Amino acid sequence: MTQQDHPQHPPRDDQEVDVPERPVPTAPVTLVTGASSGIGRATALALAARGHHVVLVARRREQLREVADACRSAGGTADVAPCDVADDGAVAAVVDDVVHRHGRLDAVAHCAGLVTYGRFEETSPDDFATVVDVNLGGSAHVSRHALRVLRRQRHGTLVLVGSLLGHVAVPEMTAYVVSKWGVRALARQLKIENADLPGVRIAYVSPGSVETPIYERALDDGGRRSVAPPPAVSAEVVAAKIVRHLDAPRLGSQTALTNYALIGAFTAVPALYDRLVGPGFRLLSRR
Ligand SMILES: NC(=O)c1ccc[n+]([C@@H]2O[C@H](COP(=O)([O-])OP(=O)(O)OC[C@H]3O[C@@H](n4cnc5c(N)ncnc54)[C@H](OP(=O)(O)O)[C@@H]3O)[C@@H](O)[C@H]2O)c1
């Protein structure tokens, strides 16, 4: 085990976090989940380029090590903390370890997520549960343990990455859509509950279509290959938005103008939206 690898500790009985009184490092300490790929990887690199110390969370250790090397080349410092965000105890251990090592946690960019395709009744209960457990449960676990620290410090920003599909509905993605509507609700709830501490800020970023490996890594392709529907943006564009939200969490959450167009149609002309979304979605994103 290298210096950069965090051991997986069992969860503590008491949920108090020990924040040691010691000189704090000058670099902001930022935890990034989903850091082994796509938006999380691009966010970690963008933060490293700004001099952050990034703690990289995902399940695949080797990919995290590669990202950590890239972060160091970009000008920051990095630790890797392999963890399944659907496991509340594992998330608690990672957060505790960050505080133990660095004495603080300045920000969390929660990007981990996955997708499955197929009609609802053909989606296996296991795949449905996994998508909800990782996307919504993971957001709750990361928020829970991040907020324990941020509220105690009275300082820090939590950014939750949701999706345009947390604002509209599309066919053959029910598990994902349900999970992302939940993430949006969670972010809204947390904004209200944490409004008493001005130094603790909750932000929510809602990407539309983004060119990342999430499509090819779908749990189930539902019988057809999926691609990022055009117009897709790069992971770096979304990462830049996440980084801006760390500075100013009250920015708008959507990452593309097309998001607003779809949300507008979904809200203003639901019958027309419902008729067109199926054929349009299949044409643009399913092969
Ligand atoms: N790409 C898009 O078009 C798009 C659009 C809207 C929203 N989003 C959202 O953006 C976020 C990032 O997605 P992406 O497009 O960058 O996908 P990606 O390239 O597939 O990256 C997903 C990341 O999540 C991690 N992850 C998945 N399950 C995990 C688990 N159980 N525990 C810990 N980490 C886990 C993956 O790492 P490991 O496999 O190593 O664990 C990977 O680092 C997701 O929340 C996604 O829903 C994406």
The ligand as an SDF file (V2000), in Angstrom:
LIG
                    3D

 48 52  0  0  0  0  0  0  0  0999 V2000
  -22.3690   11.9320  -19.2660 N   0  0  0  0  0  0  0  0  0  0  0  0
  -23.5430   12.5380  -19.2910 C   0  0  0  0  0  0  0  0  0  0  0  0
  -24.1320   12.7480  -20.3730 O   0  0  0  0  0  0  0  0  0  0  0  0
  -24.1820   12.9960  -18.0020 C   0  0  0  0  0  0  0  0  0  0  0  0
  -25.3170   13.8060  -18.1000 C   0  0  0  0  0  0  0  0  0  0  0  0
  -25.9260   14.2420  -16.9450 C   0  0  0  0  0  0  0  0  0  0  0  0
  -25.4190   13.8790  -15.7220 C   0  0  0  0  0  0  0  0  0  0  0  0
  -24.3130   13.0890  -15.6470 N   0  0  0  0  0  0  0  0  0  0  0  0
  -23.8520   12.7270  -14.3100 C   0  0  0  0  0  0  0  0  0  0  0  0
  -22.5030   13.1040  -14.1540 O   0  0  0  0  0  0  0  0  0  0  0  0
  -21.8900   12.2630  -13.1850 C   0  0  0  0  0  0  0  0  0  0  0  0
  -20.5780   11.7530  -13.7440 C   0  0  0  0  0  0  0  0  0  0  0  0
  -20.8690   10.9110  -14.8410 O   0  0  0  0  0  0  0  0  0  0  0  0
  -19.8770   10.7640  -16.0890 P   0  0  0  0  0  0  0  0  0  0  0  0
  -20.6620   11.0700  -17.2860 O   0  0  0  0  0  0  0  0  0  0  0  0
  -18.6120   11.4660  -15.8320 O   0  0  0  0  0  0  0  0  0  0  0  0
  -19.6910    9.1840  -16.0660 O   0  0  0  0  0  0  0  0  0  0  0  0
  -18.3980    8.2450  -16.0180 P   0  0  0  0  0  0  0  0  0  0  0  0
  -17.3370    8.7630  -16.9150 O   0  0  0  0  0  0  0  0  0  0  0  0
  -18.8870    6.8570  -16.2300 O   0  0  0  0  0  0  0  0  0  0  0  0
  -17.9270    8.4310  -14.5090 O   0  0  0  0  0  0  0  0  0  0  0  0
  -18.6950    7.9380  -13.4560 C   0  0  0  0  0  0  0  0  0  0  0  0
  -17.8280    7.9100  -12.2130 C   0  0  0  0  0  0  0  0  0  0  0  0
  -18.6000    7.4210  -11.1110 O   0  0  0  0  0  0  0  0  0  0  0  0
  -17.8450    6.4090  -10.4500 C   0  0  0  0  0  0  0  0  0  0  0  0
  -18.7380    5.4710   -9.8030 N   0  0  0  0  0  0  0  0  0  0  0  0
  -19.7400    4.7420  -10.3460 C   0  0  0  0  0  0  0  0  0  0  0  0
  -20.3210    3.9730   -9.4190 N   0  0  0  0  0  0  0  0  0  0  0  0
  -19.6700    4.2290   -8.2520 C   0  0  0  0  0  0  0  0  0  0  0  0
  -19.7980    3.7300   -6.9340 C   0  0  0  0  0  0  0  0  0  0  0  0
  -20.7020    2.8030   -6.5970 N   0  0  0  0  0  0  0  0  0  0  0  0
  -18.9600    4.2230   -5.9850 N   0  0  0  0  0  0  0  0  0  0  0  0
  -18.0230    5.1280   -6.2940 C   0  0  0  0  0  0  0  0  0  0  0  0
  -17.8590    5.6310   -7.5300 N   0  0  0  0  0  0  0  0  0  0  0  0
  -18.6690    5.1780   -8.4980 C   0  0  0  0  0  0  0  0  0  0  0  0
  -17.0340    5.7630  -11.5620 C   0  0  0  0  0  0  0  0  0  0  0  0
  -15.8530    5.1580  -11.0680 O   0  0  0  0  0  0  0  0  0  0  0  0
  -15.6550    3.6040  -10.7240 P   0  0  0  0  0  0  0  0  0  0  0  0
  -16.3270    2.8120  -11.7890 O   0  0  0  0  0  0  0  0  0  0  0  0
  -14.1610    3.4830  -10.6990 O   0  0  0  0  0  0  0  0  0  0  0  0
  -16.2570    3.4270   -9.3770 O   0  0  0  0  0  0  0  0  0  0  0  0
  -16.6340    6.9990  -12.3610 C   0  0  0  0  0  0  0  0  0  0  0  0
  -15.5250    7.6140  -11.7690 O   0  0  0  0  0  0  0  0  0  0  0  0
  -22.9080   11.1750  -12.8620 C   0  0  0  0  0  0  0  0  0  0  0  0
  -23.5870   11.4970  -11.6710 O   0  0  0  0  0  0  0  0  0  0  0  0
  -23.8720   11.2400  -14.0350 C   0  0  0  0  0  0  0  0  0  0  0  0
  -25.1530   10.7860  -13.6900 O   0  0  0  0  0  0  0  0  0  0  0  0
  -23.6840   12.6350  -16.7490 C   0  0  0  0  0  0  0  0  0  0  0  0
  1  2  1  0
  2  3  2  0
  2  4  1  0
  4  5  1  0
  4 48  2  0
  5  6  2  0
  6  7  1  0
  7  8  2  0
  8  9  1  0
  8 48  1  0
  9 10  1  0
  9 46  1  0
 10 11  1  0
 11 12  1  0
 11 44  1  0
 12 13  1  0
 13 14  1  0
 14 15  2  0
 14 16  1  0
 14 17  1  0
 17 18  1  0
 18 19  2  0
 18 20  1  0
 18 21  1  0
 21 22  1  0
 22 23  1  0
 23 24  1  0
 23 42  1  0
 24 25  1  0
 25 26  1  0
 25 36  1  0
 26 27  1  0
 26 35  1  0
 27 28  2  0
 28 29  1  0
 29 30  1  0
 29 35  2  0
 30 31  1  0
 30 32  2  0
 32 33  1  0
 33 34  2  0
 34 35  1  0
 36 37  1  0
 36 42  1  0
 37 38  1  0
 38 39  2  0
 38 40  1  0
 38 41  1  0
 42 43  1  0
 44 45  1  0
 44 46  1  0
 46 47  1  0
M  CHG  2   8   1  16  -1
M  END
$$$$
